[in-house]
Amino acid sequence: MSNYAIIENGKVVNAVVSDADFAAENGWVELTSGGIGWDYINGVFVDNRPVAVQPGPVPAPTREELLAEVRALLARIEALA
C-alpha cells in the first residue's frame, strides 16, 4: 500500500492509500511529494499554490489624526449632556 494522487486537469485533487494494481486501474499516480492542490507537470509534482502575503505593519497615526479623533469624541460627549 502506498499513497497515490488523483489528478484532474494537471492538479492533485485528492490523495488516497491504495495498492499498485488498483491505483493503475484508476489512473492514479504514486504520490512521491506534495499533496492536494499541487500541480502534476510532465511527471513531476510542483507546488504552484499561491503564497499568502503577510500584511506589513500598520503605520502609527499622525498627531493630526489623533487630534481629530479626540475632537470627535469630545463632540460626542458634549452631545450627551
ZATOR-304551 format. One record per residue (C-alpha): residue in three letters; x, y negated, z. Coordinates in nm, 4 decimals, m for minus. Each point is the difference from the previous one (the first is absolute). Layout:
N
  aa        u        v        w
 ALA        X        Y        Z
...
This chain:
81
  aa        u        v        w
 MET   0.0000   0.0000   0.0000
 SER   0.1239  m0.3438  m0.0982
 ASN  m0.1327  m0.3526  m0.0338
 TYR  m0.1392  m0.0954  m0.3407
 ALA  m0.1116  m0.3289  m0.1496
 ILE  m0.3269  m0.0384  m0.1833
 ILE   0.0758  m0.2535  m0.2714
 GLU  m0.2518  m0.2032  m0.1990
 ASN   0.1105  m0.2546  m0.2602
 GLY   0.3577   0.0116   0.1274
 LYS  m0.0998  m0.0717   0.3600
 VAL   0.0105   0.2377   0.2990
 VAL  m0.3611   0.0008   0.1205
 ASN   0.0241   0.2833   0.2519
 ALA   0.2428   0.2451   0.1561
 VAL  m0.0799   0.3619   0.0816
 VAL   0.1658   0.3083   0.1411
 SER  m0.0172   0.2906  m0.2437
 ASP   0.1809   0.3001  m0.1332
 ALA   0.1874  m0.0431  m0.3277
 ASP  m0.2365   0.2066  m0.2161
 PHE  m0.3162  m0.1831   0.1070
 ALA   0.1760  m0.3365  m0.0370
 ALA   0.1140   0.0880  m0.3519
 GLU  m0.3547   0.1051  m0.0960
 ASN  m0.1262  m0.3429   0.1078
 GLY   0.2829  m0.2006  m0.1554
 TRP   0.1302  m0.1216   0.3330
 VAL   0.3635  m0.1081   0.0337
 GLU   0.2237   0.0967   0.2905
 LEU   0.0301  m0.3029   0.2237
 THR   0.3727  m0.0538   0.0431
 SER  m0.0247  m0.3567   0.1324
 GLY  m0.2555  m0.2702   0.0559
 GLY  m0.3687   0.0506   0.0373
 ILE  m0.3416  m0.1429  m0.0717
 GLY   0.0195  m0.3278  m0.1880
 TRP   0.3366   0.0718  m0.1610
 ASP   0.0415   0.0173  m0.3765
 TYR   0.1176   0.3090  m0.1878
 ILE   0.2092  m0.1179  m0.2944
 ASN   0.1924   0.2357  m0.2297
 GLY   0.0098   0.2723   0.2646
 VAL   0.1142  m0.2311   0.2804
 PHE  m0.1951  m0.1351   0.2966
 VAL   0.0367  m0.3784   0.0156
 ASP  m0.1189  m0.2350   0.2742
 ASN  m0.1613  m0.2884  m0.1886
 ARG  m0.2419  m0.0913   0.2763
 PRO  m0.0238  m0.3746   0.0638
 VAL   0.2119  m0.1254   0.2860
 ALA  m0.1858  m0.1938   0.2670
 VAL   0.1240  m0.3567   0.0214
 GLN   0.0523  m0.1209   0.3528
 PRO  m0.1244  m0.3549   0.0547
 GLY   0.2592  m0.2540   0.0989
 PRO  m0.0088  m0.1911   0.3263
 VAL  m0.2783  m0.2529   0.0456
 PRO   0.1499  m0.3488   0.0171
 ALA  m0.0533  m0.1934   0.3209
 PRO  m0.2603  m0.2758  m0.0224
 THR   0.1260  m0.3527  m0.0492
 ARG  m0.0430  m0.2743   0.2580
 GLU  m0.2688  m0.1587  m0.2161
 GLU  m0.1937   0.3277  m0.0289
 LEU   0.0069   0.0499   0.3777
 LEU  m0.1154  m0.3570   0.0611
 ALA  m0.2870   0.0492  m0.2442
 GLU  m0.1069   0.3129   0.1900
 VAL   0.0153  m0.1865   0.3322
 ARG  m0.2115  m0.2854  m0.1407
 ALA  m0.2563   0.2473  m0.1329
 LEU  m0.0195   0.1760   0.3372
 LEU  m0.0368  m0.3330   0.1837
 ALA  m0.2851  m0.0946  m0.2331
 ARG  m0.1742   0.3302   0.0744
 ILE   0.0477  m0.0514   0.3758
 GLU  m0.1401  m0.3546  m0.0162
 ALA  m0.2991   0.1290  m0.1962
 LEU  m0.0852   0.2324   0.2922
 ALA  m0.0259  m0.2879   0.2498
